[in-house]
Amino acid sequence: MVISEYISLSEAAELIGKSKETLRRWDNEGILTAVREPVSNYRVYRKKDIQKFLGDFHNDTSHEKTSNKIAPNKDYTVLELFAGAGGLAVGLEKAGLKCVALNEIDKWACQTLRANRPHWNVLEGDIKNFSFTKYQGKVDVVTGGFPCQAFSYAGKKLGLNDARGTLFYEFARVVKEVNPPICIGENVRGLISHDKGRTLKGMISILEEIGYQVLPVKVLKAIHYKVPQKRERLILVGIRKDISIEYQYPEPYEKIYLLSDALKKGALYPCKVPKSVGAKYPAHKKEVLDLVPPKGYWRDLPLELQKEYMGKSFYLGGGKTGMARRIGWDEPCLTLTCSPAQKQTERCHPDETRPFTVREYARIQTFPDDWKFSGSASQQYKQIGNAVPVNLGTELGYSIIRFLNAYYNLI
């Protein structure tokens, strides 16, 4: 059976990490040329052209001119909510911020935080059961990766009381109790379109009600912040309304780090990835993935096997480039999930037919090698998959420090 040498516009966009509009423009400008598929006459791309382009696109060895690094003028403090296994917290710590307390409900994540930072004040349990009034005037920034939940709308402008029962209400409640100069919320990019945009609009109106001016939200791509992974996080920044200091998001870096930078000795780590436990594929899945080359996915299987493996999904639209996907050494990893062997989001090792191990997962999320995770292997995968990449947290930390330096210079 002959395997198609072409991939669709949507699949090419997903593999490269750019929009279809960008690819159309690149086609017109001759940057990456599409062809017409012989039978359908649709705009498609040759697989070999995409593979070559990915190599050229990601292997940028040019000297990095951008640097967000800045030293704090004094000790700045952070109160972190929904802290998870500490990806954002340790990133902020690396930037120079001091964590005074962290709240997290998951017991295994709390064990992870305590094991790695015994001096951190870890408040384990439901955020609803904690008061944070004792931190009023004593904390410079409140951060939190609150879950995305829809609100019930009582009127055109959503208020704090209308959000009761949601975890964003708790985030806003704590911000109101602590009254820091700046608050930072982070979430998945899907928050932009959640409930047709009403959820985000409600969050913004709530922060405004409690005294914060919300900046235009921004989606930060982790690959632009020294993370070898195509992960995206939406950042929501609130500045207390009595403050006129401008906040600036961290500048993106030009250099893109690859999977090889995560798992091998190089610019990100001084040694190859440590050995650790890892999940395994069932025998049938391993037989399928054995046929997929690095940077390949289900389209690289023989046609009959494509139909068998994909089932009804074979006949639906969309690229589904995460299915039966083997990552290449010379590309960033796709976004990690909480389970390393899910059919919809497979991320197979480049050389071995297996999921990434726990320590490989941690490397791709830029955790330090000495950051240990508590619980079973599945619990560890979950903690890492849910985390904010540490290096992204560090760059976000520098932007907070820059803001606080300017703020305290004026008072």
Salt bridges, closest charged atoms under 4 A:
GLU11 OE2 - ARG299 NE 2.75
GLU21 OE2 - ARG24 NH1 3.71
ASP27 OD2 - ARG43 NH1 2.58
GLU29 OE1 - ARG25 NH1 3.49
ASP49 OD2 - ARG46 NH1 3.92
ASP56 OD2 - LYS52 NZ 3.01
GLU93 OE1 - ARG117 NH2 2.81
GLU124 OE1 - ARG114 NH1 2.99
ASP126 OD1 - LYS128 NZ 3.86
GLU170 OE1 - ARG173 NE 2.71
GLU177 OE2 - ARG173 NH1 2.90
GLU186 OE1 - ARG233 NH2 2.68
ASP195 OD1 - ARG198 NH2 2.86
GLU208 OE1 - LYS157 NZ 3.59
GLU232 OE1 - ARG189 NH1 3.02
ASP242 OD1 - ARG240 NE 2.66
ASP290 OD2 - LYS286 NZ 3.44
ASP300 OD1 - LYS47 NZ 3.24
GLU308 OE2 - HIS284 NE2 3.97
ASP330 OD1 - LYS295 NZ 3.19
GLU331 OE2 - ARG325 NH1 3.06
GLU346 OE2 - LYS285 NZ 2.84
GLU352 OE1 - ARG354 NE 2.85
GLU360 OE2 - HIS349 NE2 3.94
GLU360 OE1 - ARG354 NH1 2.92
ASP369 OD2 - ARG363 NH2 2.71
